[in-house]
Amino acid sequence: MAARILVVDDDPNIRELLRLHLERAGYEVSVAEDAIAGGYEVLRAVPDLIVCDVAMPHMDGFEFVAALRADRALPRIPVIFLTSVEEGEARSKELGAAAYLTKPVLADRLLAFIAAQLGDPARSRG
């Protein structure tokens, strides 16, 4: 069964590009245009991993992940922040993020981080 990944990003081009790369790599992908839609997606079907932007309208990525972490009914979902905000790495570590990658990032590098988090050693070499 393919691992489920949720992509949360307000840029439709980034969402689509990530969806294409992740589906091509064999993952089941859902997308959300902001943290509110992302929250609904998590409640609908808890993903195995979340790739999340930081700078988004309504609620930023840090607030979104903090809300997920505060909900004791949810498992601890690995999060990879993928963002153009360069100065947020310390905050991401406070939230227990698996990685903090700044855009642009090579697809192979992102896929290697994802595979490492999901315990797929064949794909994590990158």
PASESE-744913 format. One record per residue: residue number from 0; residue in three letters; x, y negated, z negated of N, C-alpha, C, O in turn. Coordinates in steps of 0.001 Angstrom, whole numbers. Example, Ala and Ser with C-alpha at 12.3 -4.5 7.8 and 13.67 -1.06 7.14 Angstrom:
+-----+------+---------+---------+---------+---------+---------+---------+---------+---------+---------+---------+---------+---------+
! pos ! code !    n.xx !    n.yy !    n.zz !   ca.xx !   ca.yy !   ca.zz !    c.xx !    c.yy !    c.zz !    o.xx !    o.yy !    o.zz !
+-----+------+---------+---------+---------+---------+---------+---------+---------+---------+---------+---------+---------+---------+
!   0 !  ALA !   13190 !    5690 !   -7800 !   12300 !    4500 !   -7800 !   13200 !    3300 !   -7800 !   14236 !    3319 !   -8465 !
!   1 !  SER !   12850 !    2250 !   -7080 !   13670 !    1060 !   -7140 !   12900 !     -30 !   -7870 !   13409 !   -1138 !   -8039 !
+-----+------+---------+---------+---------+---------+---------+---------+---------+---------+---------+---------+---------+---------+
***
This chain:
+-----+------+---------+---------+---------+---------+---------+---------+---------+---------+---------+---------+---------+---------+
! pos ! code !    n.xx !    n.yy !    n.zz !   ca.xx !   ca.yy !   ca.zz !    c.xx !    c.yy !    c.zz !    o.xx !    o.yy !    o.zz !
+-----+------+---------+---------+---------+---------+---------+---------+---------+---------+---------+---------+---------+---------+
!   0 !  MET !     845 !    1189 !       0 !       0 !       0 !       0 !     887 !   -1249 !       0 !    1843 !   -1335 !    -771 !
!   1 !  ALA !     574 !   -2195 !     848 !    1379 !   -3404 !     983 !    1194 !   -4312 !    -230 !      95 !   -4439 !    -771 !
!   2 !  ALA !    2294 !   -4938 !    -642 !    2229 !   -5907 !   -1734 !    1435 !   -7120 !   -1265 !    1508 !   -7518 !    -102 !
!   3 !  ARG !     673 !   -7703 !   -2195 !    -145 !   -8884 !   -1887 !     598 !  -10148 !   -2307 !    1065 !  -10261 !   -3441 !
!   4 !  ILE !     700 !  -11090 !   -1380 !    1368 !  -12358 !   -1639 !     394 !  -13487 !   -1379 !    -297 !  -13508 !    -360 !
!   5 !  LEU !     346 !  -14431 !   -2317 !    -460 !  -15639 !   -2165 !     475 !  -16798 !   -1853 !    1438 !  -17037 !   -2582 !
!   6 !  VAL !     194 !  -17520 !    -769 !     942 !  -18714 !    -392 !      62 !  -19925 !    -714 !   -1063 !  -20033 !    -225 !
!   7 !  VAL !     587 !  -20833 !   -1541 !    -139 !  -22046 !   -1903 !     683 !  -23239 !   -1422 !    1752 !  -23524 !   -1963 !
!   8 !  ASP !     182 !  -23929 !    -409 !     894 !  -25075 !     163 !    -125 !  -25962 !     863 !   -1014 !  -25467 !    1556 !
!   9 !  ASP !       5 !  -27274 !     684 !    -960 !  -28188 !    1287 !    -680 !  -28469 !    2760 !   -1514 !  -29070 !    3437 !
!  10 !  ASP !     467 !  -28051 !    3266 !     809 !  -28259 !    4672 !     323 !  -27058 !    5493 !     838 !  -25953 !    5324 !
!  11 !  PRO !    -659 !  -27259 !    6377 !   -1198 !  -26126 !    7140 !    -160 !  -25444 !    8019 !    -241 !  -24234 !    8231 !
!  12 !  ASN !     811 !  -26187 !    8535 !    1849 !  -25582 !    9376 !    2749 !  -24663 !    8556 !    3108 !  -23578 !    9012 !
!  13 !  ILE !    3111 !  -25086 !    7363 !    3937 !  -24252 !    6477 !    3159 !  -22999 !    6082 !    3700 !  -21894 !    6112 !
!  14 !  ARG !    1891 !  -23171 !    5712 !    1059 !  -22006 !    5334 !    1025 !  -20980 !    6450 !    1212 !  -19788 !    6209 !
!  15 !  GLU !     788 !  -21436 !    7665 !     670 !  -20518 !    8800 !    2010 !  -19854 !    9108 !    2062 !  -18653 !    9373 !
!  16 !  LEU !    3082 !  -20622 !    9073 !    4411 !  -20067 !    9331 !    4764 !  -19002 !    8287 !    5259 !  -17930 !    8634 !
!  17 !  LEU !    4512 !  -19299 !    7019 !    4790 !  -18322 !    5966 !    3911 !  -17082 !    6126 !    4381 !  -15955 !    5973 !
!  18 !  ARG !    2639 !  -17300 !    6435 !    1732 !  -16164 !    6635 !    2257 !  -15244 !    7739 !    2279 !  -14023 !    7580 !
!  19 !  LEU !    2677 !  -15833 !    8848 !    3190 !  -15042 !    9972 !    4441 !  -14256 !    9586 !    4532 !  -13060 !    9866 !
!  20 !  HIS !    5402 !  -14917 !    8948 !    6645 !  -14236 !    8540 !    6360 !  -13114 !    7550 !    6907 !  -12018 !    7671 !
!  21 !  LEU !    5500 !  -13390 !    6568 !    5228 !  -12394 !    5534 !    4427 !  -11212 !    6080 !    4702 !  -10066 !    5727 !
!  22 !  GLU !    3449 !  -11475 !    6928 !    2687 !  -10375 !    7526 !    3580 !   -9531 !    8428 !    3471 !   -8305 !    8450 !
!  23 !  ARG !    4462 !  -10193 !    9169 !    5390 !   -9467 !   10035 !    6321 !   -8568 !    9212 !    6765 !   -7519 !    9680 !
!  24 !  ALA !    6610 !   -9003 !    7972 !    7472 !   -8219 !    7077 !    6685 !   -7112 !    6369 !    7255 !   -6343 !    5595 !
!  25 !  GLY !    5372 !   -7033 !    6636 !    4578 !   -5940 !    6095 !    3781 !   -6245 !    4840 !    3237 !   -5332 !    4219 !
!  26 !  TYR !    3703 !   -7515 !    4456 !    2950 !   -7885 !    3268 !    1506 !   -8248 !    3617 !    1213 !   -8663 !    4738 !
!  27 !  GLU !     621 !   -8087 !    2651 !    -753 !   -8571 !    2766 !    -732 !  -10003 !    2240 !    -280 !  -10238 !    1120 !
!  28 !  VAL !   -1210 !  -10954 !    3021 !   -1052 !  -12367 !    2681 !   -2397 !  -13074 !    2604 !   -3259 !  -12904 !    3466 !
!  29 !  SER !   -2557 !  -13875 !    1548 !   -3674 !  -14814 !    1486 !   -3063 !  -16195 !    1309 !   -1963 !  -16340 !     775 !
!  30 !  VAL !   -3795 !  -17208 !    1766 !   -3272 !  -18573 !    1706 !   -4286 !  -19486 !    1028 !   -5491 !  -19235 !    1043 !
!  31 !  ALA !   -3756 !  -20562 !     429 !   -4599 !  -21568 !    -209 !   -3984 !  -22938 !      51 !   -2765 !  -23104 !      36 !
!  32 !  GLU !   -4860 !  -23918 !     291 !   -4378 !  -25254 !     656 !   -4013 !  -26125 !    -537 !   -3412 !  -27184 !    -361 !
!  33 !  ASP !   -4360 !  -25704 !   -1737 !   -3974 !  -26447 !   -2933 !   -4115 !  -25529 !   -4145 !   -4533 !  -24378 !   -4021 !
!  34 !  ALA !   -3762 !  -26052 !   -5309 !   -3769 !  -25228 !   -6520 !   -5176 !  -24788 !   -6914 !   -5347 !  -23704 !   -7472 !
!  35 !  ILE !   -6166 !  -25595 !   -6640 !   -7546 !  -25225 !   -6985 !   -7973 !  -24011 !   -6156 !   -8503 !  -23041 !   -6698 !
!  36 !  ALA !   -7742 !  -24068 !   -4849 !   -8053 !  -22918 !   -3993 !   -7179 !  -21732 !   -4375 !   -7630 !  -20588 !   -4318 !
!  37 !  GLY !   -5936 !  -21992 !   -4762 !   -5044 !  -20928 !   -5206 !   -5573 !  -20228 !   -6446 !   -5477 !  -19007 !   -6568 !
!  38 !  GLY !   -6130 !  -21006 !   -7363 !   -6721 !  -20420 !   -8565 !   -7876 !  -19496 !   -8227 !   -8011 !  -18423 !   -8816 !
!  39 !  TYR !   -8699 !  -19902 !   -7293 !   -9805 !  -19040 !   -6854 !   -9284 !  -17749 !   -6240 !   -9835 !  -16673 !   -6476 !
!  40 !  GLU !   -8213 !  -17861 !   -5446 !   -7633 !  -16668 !   -4818 !   -7081 !  -15703 !   -5868 !   -7235 !  -14488 !   -5744 !
!  41 !  VAL !   -6442 !  -16248 !   -6897 !   -5897 !  -15398 !   -7964 !   -7028 !  -14670 !   -8679 !   -6905 !  -13487 !   -8996 !
!  42 !  LEU !   -8118 !  -15366 !   -8930 !   -9257 !  -14739 !   -9606 !   -9948 !  -13705 !   -8718 !  -10465 !  -12702 !   -9211 !
!  43 !  ARG !   -9954 !  -13951 !   -7415 !  -10579 !  -13028 !   -6464 !   -9793 !  -11723 !   -6373 !  -10369 !  -10636 !   -6400 !
!  44 !  ALA !   -8477 !  -11844 !   -6265 !   -7603 !  -10672 !   -6163 !   -6215 !  -11076 !   -6646 !   -5517 !  -11832 !   -5969 !
!  45 !  VAL !   -5817 !  -10583 !   -7797 !   -4526 !  -10960 !   -8375 !   -3400 !  -10517 !   -7438 !   -3274 !   -9332 !   -7129 !
!  46 !  PRO !   -2580 !  -11479 !   -6985 !   -1491 !  -11126 !   -6072 !    -314 !  -10507 !   -6827 !    -216 !  -10609 !   -8050 !
!  47 !  ASP !     568 !   -9869 !   -6071 !    1792 !   -9317 !   -6644 !    2868 !  -10386 !   -6789 !    3798 !  -10242 !   -7583 !
!  48 !  LEU !    2732 !  -11470 !   -6008 !    3704 !  -12557 !   -6026 !    3049 !  -13796 !   -5437 !    2167 !  -13698 !   -4584 !
!  49 !  ILE !    3487 !  -14965 !   -5898 !    2988 !  -16239 !   -5373 !    4158 !  -17049 !   -4837 !    5180 !  -17193 !   -5509 !
!  50 !  VAL !    4008 !  -17581 !   -3620 !    4939 !  -18559 !   -3069 !    4193 !  -19886 !   -3124 !    3134 !  -20041 !   -2518 !
!  51 !  CYS !    4764 !  -20853 !   -3867 !    4013 !  -22074 !   -4172 !    4827 !  -23335 !   -3922 !    5998 !  -23419 !   -4294 !
!  52 !  ASP !    4198 !  -24303 !   -3293 !    4756 !  -25641 !   -3140 !    4662 !  -26352 !   -4481 !    3907 !  -25926 !   -5355 !
!  53 !  VAL !    5415 !  -27425 !   -4653 !    5315 !  -28217 !   -5886 !    4425 !  -29435 !   -5661 !    3459 !  -29636 !   -6396 !
!  54 !  ALA !    4737 !  -30246 !   -4660 !    4007 !  -31491 !   -4426 !    2730 !  -31221 !   -3642 !    2753 !  -31052 !   -2423 !
!  55 !  MET !    1611 !  -31184 !   -4372 !     307 !  -30958 !   -3745 !    -715 !  -31899 !   -4386 !    -511 !  -32365 !   -5507 !
!  56 !  PRO !   -1807 !  -32176 !   -3681 !   -2849 !  -33028 !   -4264 !   -3603 !  -32299 !   -5381 !   -3569 !  -31071 !   -5460 !
!  57 !  HIS !   -4270 !  -33046 !   -6225 !   -5128 !  -32561 !   -7314 !   -4338 !  -32005 !   -8493 !   -4520 !  -32441 !   -9629 !
!  58 !  MET !   -3463 !  -31045 !   -8221 !   -2684 !  -30382 !   -9265 !   -1389 !  -29927 !   -8606 !   -1424 !  -29246 !   -7581 !
!  59 !  ASP !    -239 !  -30298 !   -9186 !    1002 !  -29865 !   -8538 !    1293 !  -28400 !   -8858 !     628 !  -27789 !   -9694 !
!  60 !  GLY !    2290 !  -27855 !   -8183 !    2622 !  -26447 !   -8343 !    3013 !  -26078 !   -9768 !    2696 !  -24985 !  -10237 !
!  61 !  PHE !    3702 !  -26990 !  -10462 !    4079 !  -26717 !  -11848 !    2848 !  -26593 !  -12736 !    2763 !  -25691 !  -13569 !
!  62 !  GLU !    1896 !  -27502 !  -12554 !     658 !  -27447 !  -13340 !    -125 !  -26169 !  -13031 !    -701 !  -25553 !  -13929 !
!  63 !  PHE !    -141 !  -25781 !  -11764 !    -824 !  -24565 !  -11342 !    -228 !  -23338 !  -12036 !    -960 !  -22519 !  -12592 !
!  64 !  VAL !    1087 !  -23216 !  -12001 !    1742 !  -22064 !  -12616 !    1587 !  -22100 !  -14137 !    1407 !  -21056 !  -14763 !
!  65 !  ALA !    1655 !  -23287 !  -14732 !    1444 !  -23401 !  -16183 !      44 !  -22923 !  -16556 !    -133 !  -22259 !  -17577 !
!  66 !  ALA !    -952 !  -23257 !  -15733 !   -2325 !  -22807 !  -15995 !   -2431 !  -21292 !  -15875 !   -3118 !  -20655 !  -16674 !
!  67 !  LEU !   -1762 !  -20713 !  -14893 !   -1766 !  -19257 !  -14742 !   -1112 !  -18599 !  -15954 !   -1614 !  -17604 !  -16478 !
!  68 !  ARG !       9 !  -19161 !  -16393 !     732 !  -18594 !  -17536 !     -84 !  -18708 !  -18827 !      53 !  -17880 !  -19728 !
!  69 !  ALA !    -928 !  -19732 !  -18912 !   -1737 !  -19942 !  -20115 !   -2916 !  -18982 !  -20201 !   -3465 !  -18770 !  -21282 !
!  70 !  ASP !   -3311 !  -18396 !  -19069 !   -4445 !  -17475 !  -19049 !   -3965 !  -16072 !  -19430 !   -3372 !  -15370 !  -18612 !
!  71 !  ARG !   -4220 !  -15678 !  -20651 !   -3743 !  -14393 !  -21177 !   -4401 !  -13189 !  -20486 !   -3910 !  -12066 !  -20599 !
!  72 !  ALA !   -5505 !  -13422 !  -19774 !   -6174 !  -12329 !  -19073 !   -5444 !  -11948 !  -17787 !   -5661 !  -10866 !  -17242 !
!  73 !  LEU !   -4575 !  -12844 !  -17302 !   -3837 !  -12570 !  -16061 !   -2489 !  -11946 !  -16371 !   -1858 !  -12288 !  -17371 !
!  74 !  PRO !   -2047 !  -11036 !  -15524 !    -679 !  -10514 !  -15685 !     312 !  -11624 !  -15339 !     -59 !  -12625 !  -14726 !
!  75 !  ARG !    1543 !  -11448 !  -15726 !    2585 !  -12432 !  -15384 !    2995 !  -12199 !  -13927 !    3705 !  -11245 !  -13609 !
!  76 !  ILE !    2541 !  -13076 !  -13073 !    2772 !  -12959 !  -11631 !    4090 !  -13664 !  -11294 !    4273 !  -14825 !  -11661 !
!  77 !  PRO !    5009 !  -12982 !  -10600 !    6236 !  -13662 !  -10177 !    5905 !  -14814 !   -9228 !    5041 !  -14695 !   -8359 !
!  78 !  VAL !    6612 !  -15932 !   -9415 !    6382 !  -17122 !   -8598 !    7699 !  -17565 !   -7980 !    8728 !  -17638 !   -8653 !
!  79 !  ILE !    7648 !  -17856 !   -6699 !    8774 !  -18477 !   -6004 !    8292 !  -19848 !   -5553 !    7375 !  -19960 !   -4740 !
!  80 !  PHE !    8921 !  -20890 !   -6091 !    8601 !  -22239 !   -5636 !    9366 !  -22482 !   -4347 !   10571 !  -22239 !   -4279 !
!  81 !  LEU !    8674 !  -22959 !   -3330 !    9265 !  -23311 !   -2037 !    8827 !  -24745 !   -1771 !    7664 !  -24992 !   -1452 !
!  82 !  THR !    9749 !  -25687 !   -1901 !    9350 !  -27084 !   -1945 !   10408 !  -28021 !   -1391 !   11572 !  -27649 !   -1246 !
!  83 !  SER !    9992 !  -29228 !   -1086 !   10935 !  -30269 !    -679 !   11362 !  -31110 !   -1887 !   12207 !  -31994 !   -1751 !
!  84 !  VAL !   10793 !  -30848 !   -3056 !   11137 !  -31580 !   -4277 !   12408 !  -30964 !   -4858 !   12376 !  -29860 !   -5401 !
!  85 !  GLU !   13526 !  -31683 !   -4743 !   14812 !  -31114 !   -5123 !   15075 !  -31115 !   -6622 !   15873 !  -30306 !   -7095 !
!  86 !  GLU !   14440 !  -31984 !   -7377 !   14792 !  -32128 !   -8779 !   13890 !  -31345 !   -9735 !   13797 !  -31715 !  -10905 !
!  87 !  GLY !   13238 !  -30302 !   -9297 !   12315 !  -29573 !  -10151 !   12801 !  -28231 !  -10663 !   12032 !  -27502 !  -11290 !
!  88 !  GLU !   14052 !  -27885 !  -10414 !   14519 !  -26552 !  -10776 !   14445 !  -26287 !  -12282 !   14092 !  -25182 !  -12695 !
!  89 !  ALA !   14771 !  -27281 !  -13101 !   14719 !  -27085 !  -14560 !   13293 !  -26769 !  -15003 !   13077 !  -25881 !  -15827 !
!  90 !  ARG !   12324 !  -27494 !  -14455 !   10919 !  -27249 !  -14807 !   10487 !  -25863 !  -14354 !    9734 !  -25189 !  -15057 !
!  91 !  SER !   10953 !  -25433 !  -13195 !   10580 !  -24107 !  -12702 !   11127 !  -23019 !  -13627 !   10464 !  -22006 !  -13848 !
!  92 !  LYS !   12316 !  -23220 !  -14161 !   12900 !  -22251 !  -15096 !   12096 !  -22194 !  -16390 !   11904 !  -21118 !  -16956 !
!  93 !  GLU !   11624 !  -23354 !  -16861 !   10779 !  -23391 !  -18068 !    9527 !  -22537 !  -17878 !    9042 !  -21920 !  -18826 !
!  94 !  LEU !    9012 !  -22505 !  -16661 !    7796 !  -21753 !  -16354 !    8098 !  -20290 !  -16019 !    7182 !  -19507 !  -15767 !
!  95 !  GLY !    9360 !  -19931 !  -16017 !    9728 !  -18551 !  -15729 !    9640 !  -18175 !  -14266 !    9401 !  -17014 !  -13933 !
!  96 !  ALA !    9831 !  -19153 !  -13384 !    9763 !  -18865 !  -11952 !   10906 !  -17946 !  -11538 !   12004 !  -18008 !  -12092 !
!  97 !  ALA !   10633 !  -17106 !  -10568 !   11630 !  -16178 !  -10054 !   12700 !  -16910 !   -9240 !   13866 !  -16517 !   -9242 !
!  98 !  ALA !   12296 !  -17973 !   -8548 !   13239 !  -18727 !   -7718 !   12677 !  -20115 !   -7442 !   11470 !  -20347 !   -7508 !
!  99 !  TYR !   13586 !  -21021 !   -7133 !   13233 !  -22381 !   -6748 !   14028 !  -22682 !   -5486 !   15225 !  -22961 !   -5549 !
! 100 !  LEU !   13362 !  -22623 !   -4347 !   14018 !  -22811 !   -3058 !   13547 !  -24113 !   -2437 !   12357 !  -24428 !   -2469 !
! 101 !  THR !   14484 !  -24874 !   -1867 !   14094 !  -26120 !   -1224 !   13958 !  -25915 !     282 !   14725 !  -25180 !     904 !
! 102 !  LYS !   12960 !  -26584 !     843 !   12703 !  -26540 !    2284 !   13744 !  -27410 !    2980 !   14161 !  -28420 !    2412 !
! 103 !  PRO !   14165 !  -27068 !    4153 !   13830 !  -25835 !    4862 !   14643 !  -24661 !    4320 !   15760 !  -24835 !    3833 !
! 104 !  VAL !   14070 !  -23484 !    4410 !   14755 !  -22264 !    3985 !   14647 !  -21246 !    5116 !   13621 !  -21156 !    5789 !
! 105 !  LEU !   15703 !  -20496 !    5311 !   15663 !  -19453 !    6331 !   14688 !  -18363 !    5899 !   14653 !  -17976 !    4731 !
! 106 !  ALA !   13909 !  -17880 !    6841 !   12918 !  -16840 !    6547 !   13577 !  -15612 !    5920 !   13023 !  -15022 !    4993 !
! 107 !  ASP !   14744 !  -15226 !    6412 !   15435 !  -14046 !    5864 !   15792 !  -14242 !    4393 !   15719 !  -13301 !    3603 !
! 108 !  ARG !   16173 !  -15452 !    4030 !   16528 !  -15726 !    2629 !   15288 !  -15624 !    1749 !   15330 !  -15010 !     684 !
! 109 !  LEU !   14190 !  -16221 !    2188 !   12945 !  -16141 !    1424 !   12488 !  -14692 !    1304 !   12105 !  -14252 !     220 !
! 110 !  LEU !   12525 !  -13955 !    2392 !   12109 !  -12554 !    2366 !   12977 !  -11724 !    1434 !   12482 !  -10799 !     791 !
! 111 !  ALA !   14264 !  -12039 !    1351 !   15150 !  -11315 !     440 !   14775 !  -11601 !   -1014 !   14775 !  -10686 !   -1837 !
! 112 !  PHE !   14458 !  -12851 !   -1344 !   14021 !  -13193 !   -2705 !   12718 !  -12465 !   -3042 !   12563 !  -11939 !   -4144 !
! 113 !  ILE !   11793 !  -12439 !   -2098 !   10507 !  -11777 !   -2319 !   10720 !  -10283 !   -2541 !   10182 !   -9708 !   -3487 !
! 114 !  ALA !   11496 !   -9664 !   -1680 !   11743 !   -8226 !   -1799 !   12401 !   -7895 !   -3133 !   12057 !   -6889 !   -3754 !
! 115 !  ALA !   13336 !   -8719 !   -3581 !   13996 !   -8484 !   -4866 !   12989 !   -8550 !   -6011 !   13065 !   -7753 !   -6946 !
! 116 !  GLN !   12058 !   -9480 !   -5948 !   11048 !   -9606 !   -7000 !   10064 !   -8453 !   -6992 !    9555 !   -8055 !   -8040 !
! 117 !  LEU !    9800 !   -7927 !   -5834 !    8822 !   -6846 !   -5718 !    9467 !   -5473 !   -5822 !    8796 !   -4454 !   -5667 !
! 118 !  GLY !   10768 !   -5446 !   -6086 !   11445 !   -4176 !   -6275 !   11616 !   -3360 !   -5016 !   11537 !   -2132 !   -5049 !
! 119 !  ASP !   11852 !   -4039 !   -3902 !   12053 !   -3355 !   -2621 !   13523 !   -3499 !   -2220 !   13868 !   -4413 !   -1471 !
! 120 !  PRO !   14400 !   -2603 !   -2711 !   15833 !   -2759 !   -2472 !   16220 !   -2728 !    -995 !   17213 !   -3345 !    -609 !
! 121 !  ALA !   15462 !   -2026 !    -170 !   15793 !   -1961 !    1265 !   15675 !   -3337 !    1912 !   16421 !   -3658 !    2837 !
! 122 !  ARG !   14735 !   -4153 !    1424 !   14533 !   -5475 !    2026 !   15280 !   -6580 !    1301 !   15457 !   -7661 !    1862 !
! 123 !  SER !   15727 !   -6343 !      63 !   16296 !   -7429 !    -721 !   17735 !   -7762 !    -344 !   18292 !   -8742 !    -837 !
! 124 !  ARG !   18329 !   -6968 !     509 !   19681 !   -7302 !     979 !   19561 !   -8376 !    2040 !   19069 !   -8109 !    3136 !
! 125 !  GLY !   20001 !   -9588 !    1732 !   19827 !  -10603 !    2748 !   20687 !  -11707 !    2634 !   20622 !  -12627 !    3448 !
+-----+------+---------+---------+---------+---------+---------+---------+---------+---------+---------+---------+---------+---------+
***
